[in-house]
Amino acid sequence: MEKFQVRNVPLCIFLLILHQCVAMPLSNQCIGETLCTYTLKDSYSQMTNLPGDINTRSLATWVYQKKTDLTREHQVIYEARCQDSHFGGSCNSALGLETIPVTLRIPVLRKNSACYPLPSYSVEFENITVACICALARTQEEIAQG
C-alpha cells in the first residue's frame, strides 16, 4: 500500500510548479500526456516512502483509505483516516488528548477535456490527510481565539 512521505512535499510542489507542463492553468493550450504523467509520477514516488507500520505505531493510529478519481492523475491516492480512541486508537481522551488529522494541500493533474481528442492536463490542488497526531485538546478560550 502506498503511503506519503511528508518531508519531500515542499520539493515536490516546487518541482511541479516550475515544470512548464503542469504549471499551466486550464486553458486552450494542450500538452501531451507522456510528459505530464512522467513528471507527476516521478514527484509522487518521492512522497510514498514512510516506514510500513508508522500508522499503527503512532499514539494516534490511522488506516489508509483508497480515494479514487478517474479524472485525476494518479487516479488512486491513499488517504489517512484517523482511528478514534474509542475504536482501537491509543490517544487517551480521559487525559485531555485528542486525535487530530494532518492534512496537506498537494498538487495533482486534472484531465483537460477542452483539448479532446488529445490528452492534456492542468494542475489543481487537493487536501489530503496524510497522518494523525495525538495532542492536548484545545480549551474553549483557545477555540474562541482561533
Backbone as CSV, one residue per row, in Angstrom:
resi,resn,N_x,N_y,N_z,CA_x,CA_y,CA_z,C_x,C_y,C_z
1,MET,0.842,-1.177,0.000,0.000,0.000,0.000,0.886,1.239,0.000
2,GLU,0.506,2.223,-0.796,1.305,3.433,-0.903,1.048,4.345,0.283
3,LYS,2.103,5.011,0.749,1.986,5.935,1.879,2.750,7.205,1.526
4,PHE,2.432,8.288,2.198,3.046,9.574,1.901,4.296,9.804,2.728
5,GLN,5.278,10.481,2.137,6.460,10.921,2.858,6.367,12.435,2.961
6,VAL,6.134,12.925,4.158,5.830,14.336,4.381,7.016,15.238,4.078
7,ARG,8.232,14.827,4.365,9.380,15.727,4.272,9.711,16.178,2.858
8,ASN,9.317,15.457,1.813,9.646,15.844,0.445,8.526,16.612,-0.249
9,VAL,7.435,16.886,0.446,6.312,17.567,-0.183,6.696,18.950,-0.707
10,PRO,7.409,19.828,0.067,7.761,21.139,-0.485,8.598,21.033,-1.765
11,LEU,9.530,20.091,-1.818,10.341,19.900,-3.015,9.458,19.473,-4.177
12,CYS,8.547,18.551,-3.920,7.642,18.068,-4.954,6.801,19.209,-5.515
13,ILE,6.232,20.008,-4.638,5.396,21.129,-5.069,6.222,22.121,-5.875
14,PHE,7.432,22.417,-5.417,8.318,23.334,-6.115,8.621,22.824,-7.526
15,LEU,8.939,21.527,-7.646,9.256,20.955,-8.954,8.048,20.982,-9.881
16,LEU,6.868,20.681,-9.349,5.674,20.695,-10.183,5.330,22.103,-10.654
17,ILE,5.519,23.086,-9.792,5.209,24.462,-10.169,6.187,24.963,-11.224
18,LEU,7.460,24.608,-11.073,8.456,25.050,-12.039,8.319,24.356,-13.387
19,HIS,7.844,23.127,-13.380,7.776,22.376,-14.627,6.732,23.000,-15.548
20,GLN,7.135,23.303,-16.755,6.295,24.022,-17.706,4.978,23.298,-17.972
21,CYS,5.005,21.998,-18.013,3.818,21.227,-18.363,2.725,21.365,-17.325
22,VAL,3.035,21.141,-16.060,1.996,21.117,-15.039,1.706,22.487,-14.453
23,ALA,2.486,23.494,-14.778,2.249,24.822,-14.227,1.220,25.605,-15.033
24,MET,0.744,25.024,-16.115,-0.217,25.731,-16.955,-1.606,25.721,-16.339
25,PRO,-2.310,26.820,-16.401,-3.706,26.819,-15.961,-4.565,26.089,-16.987
26,LEU,-5.755,25.703,-16.587,-6.686,25.074,-17.507,-7.009,26.087,-18.600
27,SER,-6.663,25.767,-19.832,-6.868,26.710,-20.931,-6.930,25.940,-22.235
28,ASN,-6.834,26.649,-23.334,-6.855,26.011,-24.644,-5.512,25.419,-25.025
29,GLN,-4.472,25.678,-24.249,-3.155,25.140,-24.565,-3.089,23.690,-24.129
30,CYS,-2.736,22.806,-25.056,-2.710,21.379,-24.768,-1.275,20.877,-24.704
31,ILE,-1.000,20.078,-23.708,0.317,19.487,-23.512,0.143,17.978,-23.514
32,GLY,1.093,17.279,-24.104,0.991,15.833,-24.234,0.951,15.079,-22.919
33,GLU,0.306,13.906,-22.958,0.105,13.085,-21.762,1.405,12.518,-21.217
34,THR,2.299,12.054,-22.074,3.509,11.374,-21.618,4.362,12.258,-20.728
35,LEU,4.623,13.481,-21.146,5.468,14.389,-20.382,4.843,14.719,-19.030
36,CYS,3.553,15.002,-19.013,2.876,15.359,-17.759,2.841,14.204,-16.782
37,THR,2.421,13.042,-17.220,2.290,11.925,-16.287,3.645,11.460,-15.798
38,TYR,4.675,11.540,-16.628,6.011,11.153,-16.175,6.483,12.076,-15.050
39,THR,6.283,13.380,-15.215,6.714,14.341,-14.200,5.983,14.120,-12.887
40,LEU,4.677,13.917,-12.925,3.907,13.699,-11.707,4.302,12.385,-11.040
41,LYS,4.468,11.317,-11.818,4.849,10.024,-11.236,6.210,10.113,-10.569
42,ASP,7.140,10.833,-11.176,8.468,10.994,-10.593,8.374,11.729,-9.256
43,SER,7.593,12.801,-9.207,7.433,13.565,-7.967,6.657,12.775,-6.928
44,TYR,5.614,12.071,-7.346,4.773,11.306,-6.422,5.564,10.181,-5.760
45,SER,6.477,9.564,-6.506,7.253,8.452,-5.941,8.122,8.909,-4.777
46,GLN,8.489,10.185,-4.729,9.277,10.713,-3.617,8.429,10.856,-2.360
47,MET,7.105,10.862,-2.493,6.214,11.102,-1.361,5.649,9.817,-0.761
48,THR,6.045,8.658,-1.251,5.384,7.417,-0.848,6.329,6.466,-0.139
49,ASN,7.093,6.968,0.828,8.163,6.156,1.378,8.247,6.147,2.904
50,LEU,7.138,6.220,3.618,7.173,6.141,5.075,7.403,4.701,5.510
51,PRO,7.955,4.491,6.724,8.070,3.121,7.228,6.697,2.454,7.215
52,GLY,6.662,1.182,6.867,5.415,0.469,6.647,4.431,0.449,7.797
53,ASP,4.889,0.570,9.028,3.970,0.433,10.154,3.829,1.703,10.985
54,ILE,4.233,2.844,10.471,4.189,4.091,11.244,2.759,4.419,11.673
55,ASN,1.775,4.068,10.855,0.384,4.371,11.187,-0.143,3.537,12.355
56,THR,0.445,2.394,12.624,-0.005,1.578,13.752,0.840,1.802,14.999
57,ARG,2.046,2.353,14.848,2.912,2.627,15.998,2.638,3.987,16.623
58,SER,1.949,4.847,15.916,1.647,6.188,16.406,0.680,6.131,17.586
59,LEU,0.738,7.138,18.463,-0.257,7.234,19.534,-1.642,7.519,18.965
60,ALA,-1.703,8.194,17.853,-2.962,8.452,17.151,-2.934,7.612,15.879
61,THR,-3.427,6.399,15.971,-3.340,5.476,14.840,-4.285,5.890,13.718
62,TRP,-3.953,5.421,12.518,-4.800,5.669,11.367,-4.688,4.502,10.406
63,VAL,-5.652,4.438,9.494,-5.630,3.464,8.408,-5.641,4.254,7.109
64,TYR,-5.163,3.611,6.045,-5.182,4.268,4.743,-6.421,3.832,3.983
65,GLN,-7.104,4.809,3.417,-8.325,4.561,2.678,-8.090,4.971,1.227
66,LYS,-8.520,4.118,0.320,-8.346,4.357,-1.109,-9.295,5.475,-1.560
67,LYS,-8.744,6.489,-2.233,-9.532,7.615,-2.751,-9.341,7.629,-4.266
68,THR,-10.401,7.326,-5.020,-10.314,7.181,-6.472,-11.006,8.342,-7.171
69,ASP,-10.339,8.876,-8.205,-10.905,9.932,-9.042,-10.395,9.688,-10.457
70,LEU,-11.280,9.310,-11.368,-10.876,8.923,-12.717,-10.426,10.096,-13.574
71,THR,-10.684,11.328,-13.154,-10.244,12.490,-13.932,-8.929,13.055,-13.416
72,ARG,-8.309,12.375,-12.459,-7.073,12.858,-11.825,-5.941,11.891,-12.145
73,GLU,-4.737,12.413,-12.200,-3.534,11.580,-12.324,-2.730,11.786,-11.061
74,HIS,-2.553,10.883,-10.307,-2.865,9.489,-10.101,-4.339,9.324,-9.794
75,GLN,-4.937,8.319,-10.406,-6.363,8.098,-10.187,-6.649,7.618,-8.769
76,VAL,-5.696,6.903,-8.166,-5.874,6.396,-6.804,-4.840,7.043,-5.890
77,ILE,-5.312,7.652,-4.802,-4.450,8.201,-3.756,-4.930,7.591,-2.444
78,TYR,-3.996,7.155,-1.624,-4.359,6.614,-0.320,-4.326,7.734,0.711
79,GLU,-5.448,7.911,1.396,-5.592,8.988,2.368,-5.736,8.391,3.767
80,ALA,-5.107,9.044,4.752,-5.182,8.572,6.137,-6.565,8.856,6.712
81,ARG,-7.090,7.891,7.456,-8.345,8.065,8.192,-8.048,7.762,9.652
82,CYS,-8.152,8.770,10.506,-7.802,8.635,11.923,-8.723,7.648,12.618
83,GLN,-8.126,6.852,13.507,-8.894,5.915,14.328,-9.258,6.609,15.625
84,ASP,-10.510,6.635,15.948,-10.981,7.229,17.199,-10.455,6.405,18.363
85,SER,-10.123,7.049,19.474,-9.598,6.336,20.635,-10.595,5.307,21.160
86,HIS,-11.886,5.481,20.855,-12.897,4.513,21.286,-12.878,3.255,20.421
87,PHE,-12.238,3.325,19.276,-12.233,2.196,18.349,-10.820,1.721,18.055
88,GLY,-10.006,1.582,19.064,-8.688,0.987,18.877,-7.535,1.962,18.841
89,GLY,-7.781,3.261,18.770,-6.691,4.225,18.822,-6.184,4.338,20.250
90,SER,-4.956,4.794,20.429,-4.404,4.860,21.785,-4.260,6.291,22.302
91,CYS,-4.825,7.259,21.617,-4.828,8.644,22.085,-5.927,8.747,23.145
92,ASN,-5.569,9.000,24.382,-6.475,8.871,25.522,-7.252,10.156,25.801
93,SER,-8.549,10.151,25.501,-9.372,11.342,25.729,-9.576,11.609,27.219
94,ALA,-9.434,10.586,28.063,-9.574,10.781,29.512,-8.452,11.662,30.061
95,LEU,-7.324,11.712,29.376,-6.198,12.556,29.787,-6.227,13.919,29.092
96,GLY,-7.308,14.228,28.405,-7.421,15.511,27.714,-6.721,15.517,26.366
97,LEU,-6.518,14.345,25.772,-5.856,14.238,24.473,-6.891,13.982,23.390
98,GLU,-6.568,14.411,22.176,-7.455,14.156,21.047,-6.650,13.809,19.807
99,THR,-7.279,13.087,18.914,-6.667,12.718,17.642,-6.947,13.826,16.637
100,ILE,-5.891,14.292,15.961,-6.009,15.393,15.006,-5.425,14.951,13.667
101,PRO,-6.186,15.081,12.570,-5.650,14.724,11.256,-4.636,15.759,10.767
102,VAL,-3.599,15.290,10.076,-2.594,16.160,9.459,-2.906,16.176,7.966
103,THR,-3.267,17.349,7.466,-3.695,17.472,6.079,-2.715,18.336,5.299
104,LEU,-2.379,17.887,4.100,-1.512,18.647,3.199,-2.278,18.984,1.933
105,ARG,-1.967,20.124,1.381,-2.535,20.537,0.090,-1.513,20.142,-0.966
106,ILE,-1.863,19.141,-1.783,-0.896,18.621,-2.749,-1.358,18.891,-4.184
107,PRO,-0.397,19.049,-5.089,-0.758,19.248,-6.493,-1.104,17.916,-7.147
108,VAL,-2.128,17.927,-7.974,-2.500,16.766,-8.780,-2.752,17.256,-10.199
109,LEU,-2.686,16.349,-11.133,-3.004,16.691,-12.515,-4.447,16.316,-12.794
110,ARG,-5.182,17.237,-13.405,-6.584,17.010,-13.755,-6.676,16.968,-15.270
111,LYS,-7.364,15.953,-15.813,-7.522,15.842,-17.263,-8.269,17.058,-17.788
112,ASN,-7.754,17.610,-18.886,-8.325,18.796,-19.514,-9.156,18.352,-20.708
113,SER,-10.470,18.348,-20.571,-11.349,17.880,-21.648,-11.434,18.882,-22.800
114,ALA,-10.970,20.109,-22.591,-11.013,21.125,-23.651,-10.077,20.782,-24.801
115,CYS,-9.123,19.908,-24.585,-8.141,19.561,-25.615,-8.478,18.252,-26.323
116,TYR,-9.690,17.732,-26.137,-10.079,16.470,-26.754,-9.875,16.546,-28.251
117,PRO,-9.352,15.564,-28.943,-9.069,14.199,-28.517,-7.665,14.002,-27.940
118,LEU,-6.847,15.048,-27.920,-5.504,14.902,-27.363,-5.568,14.936,-25.842
119,PRO,-4.870,14.016,-25.166,-4.870,14.054,-23.697,-3.987,15.193,-23.184
120,SER,-4.513,16.010,-22.296,-3.718,17.059,-21.666,-4.222,17.247,-20.242
121,TYR,-3.420,17.952,-19.431,-3.701,18.072,-18.009,-3.464,19.497,-17.523
122,SER,-4.116,19.849,-16.436,-3.839,21.099,-15.738,-3.585,20.754,-14.279
123,VAL,-2.870,21.630,-13.576,-2.567,21.366,-12.171,-3.682,21.920,-11.289
124,GLU,-4.063,21.124,-10.292,-5.011,21.544,-9.267,-4.456,21.093,-7.927
125,PHE,-4.993,21.618,-6.866,-4.538,21.240,-5.528,-5.676,20.563,-4.775
126,GLU,-5.339,19.483,-4.060,-6.307,18.753,-3.243,-5.787,18.649,-1.825
127,ASN,-6.698,18.723,-0.868,-6.342,18.496,0.531,-6.395,16.999,0.797
128,ILE,-5.273,16.440,1.251,-5.170,15.015,1.530,-4.692,14.832,2.964
129,THR,-5.398,14.017,3.738,-4.964,13.692,5.094,-3.867,12.645,4.983
130,VAL,-2.681,12.957,5.517,-1.525,12.075,5.362,-1.155,11.331,6.638
131,ALA,-1.652,11.778,7.786,-1.317,11.139,9.059,-2.247,11.691,10.131
132,CYS,-2.057,11.208,11.360,-2.821,11.704,12.505,-1.866,11.876,13.675
133,ILE,-2.146,12.869,14.514,-1.319,13.095,15.701,-2.209,13.092,16.938
134,CYS,-1.580,12.886,18.080,-2.260,12.919,19.370,-1.772,14.180,20.080
135,ALA,-2.697,15.059,20.468,-2.317,16.330,21.090,-3.309,16.686,22.186
136,LEU,-2.899,17.622,23.037,-3.804,18.128,24.063,-4.997,18.791,23.391
137,ALA,-6.172,18.542,23.923,-7.378,19.157,23.386,-7.314,20.667,23.607
138,ARG,-7.840,21.424,22.663,-7.872,22.883,22.797,-8.937,23.278,23.807
139,THR,-8.648,24.316,24.577,-9.629,24.833,25.532,-10.639,25.694,24.786
140,GLN,-11.767,25.989,25.412,-12.780,26.850,24.800,-12.199,28.226,24.482
141,GLU,-11.309,28.717,25.339,-10.665,30.018,25.118,-9.789,29.981,23.866
142,GLU,-9.028,28.923,23.692,-8.176,28.786,22.506,-9.018,28.681,21.244
143,ILE,-10.129,27.970,21.325,-11.013,27.829,20.172,-11.593,29.187,19.790
144,ALA,-11.992,29.986,20.773,-12.559,31.317,20.522,-11.539,32.254,19.879
145,GLN,-10.247,32.093,20.244,-9.189,32.946,19.690,-8.818,32.538,18.277
146,GLY,-9.190,31.357,17.861,-8.910,30.895,16.512,-7.699,30.101,16.486
